[in-house]
Amino acid sequence: MEIADLFRAFVVHHGDGHTTREVRDVRLDELGAGDVVIRVSWSSVNYKDGLASSANGNVARLETLIPGIDLAGTVVDPGASGLDVGAMVIVHGYDQGVAHSGGYSQYARVPADWVVPLPETLTARQAMSLGTAGFTAALSVRALEVQGLHPDNGRVLVTGATGGVGSVAVNILAGKGYEVAASTGKKDGADWLTKLGATEVLTRAETSVAEKPLQRERWAGAIDCVGGDTLAYALSTLEYGASVAASGNTGGVKLPTTVFPFILRGISLIGIDSVRCPIALRQTVWQQLGSDLRPTNLDALGTSEVTLDELTDALDGILQGESQGRTLVNLD
């Protein structure tokens, strides 16, 4: 396949105390190193992308960066990777969109060992309705089930449920037969969460008060996307021997709790990382996202679409907590 000499990208420049964001033409040699060139068709908007494109985000590790931690597209130059020209692939995590040019570009160039084949049961758009958020949700569900969680055990709490990770987690769990209690800080999110499969919707205020390190046992398991007081609440209200899979820190990085949930109730705190996840596990989980971990309401998770020219508002919105579900970036 022929690669265009010039193509469009959303470029962020951090320098001299100022941050600029613009859509402009770039060349292949302006992208990061790698032996696989991909024609990007879809990307997505993540909280980390908002941080990478903001003046005070402290995430970007390049002065001039093309953000976008997620991408899906078609291989146009496989290099020495062994991939076929025309193969549909997904790339997310590692340094993409932070220290390496990311998905907000019509072409991307990445190392071969970052690339995941697109499952045959998913389209590129559906893959980006999932993206890093959906992958993190699947890792979380998988981790809880490895610890013994089963639908017969009781209710599962999902915090930050209108966000990307939380909304996918709600839908995956509901599809597997779990009774899901969804917590959100958005007053208008209840109807949408119910459509995704939540049987109970709680306010963030209800799930952020950990008056004591041990409270009434309520949950057979939990997926926490918030951190801070919310994670402390989850730990204090889990049933004996239960686990919480934690992946977020929008509610703060400090954890105001004690050792009591761990040594008196046998609670397990499982850290979920999607950035450095080994490629073999990454490929396995993506195949599961196309099969037994596939959300039942997948097409409803991508609730909005933007173009490169509309990205600035979408990135600002996710930092301000205005987004619900997943925002997709259409590069076609």
NORQUIQUI-V878949 format. One record per helix or strand of 2 or more residues. SS is the DSSP state (alpha for helix, beta for strand). FROM is the first residue (numbers start at 0). TO is the last residue. Records with the same first field share a line. If there is no record, write none. Layout:
# NORQUIQUI-V878949
SS=FROM-TO, FROM-TO
This chain:
# NORQUIQUI-V878949
beta=6-14, 17-25, 35-44, 63-64, 69-76, 87-91, 106-109, 114-116, 155-157, 179-183, 199-202, 220-223, 242-245, 267-270, 301-305, 325-329
alpha=27-29, 46-51, 111-113, 123-145, 150-152, 163-174, 186-195, 204-206, 227-236, 259-263, 278-288, 297-300, 307-318
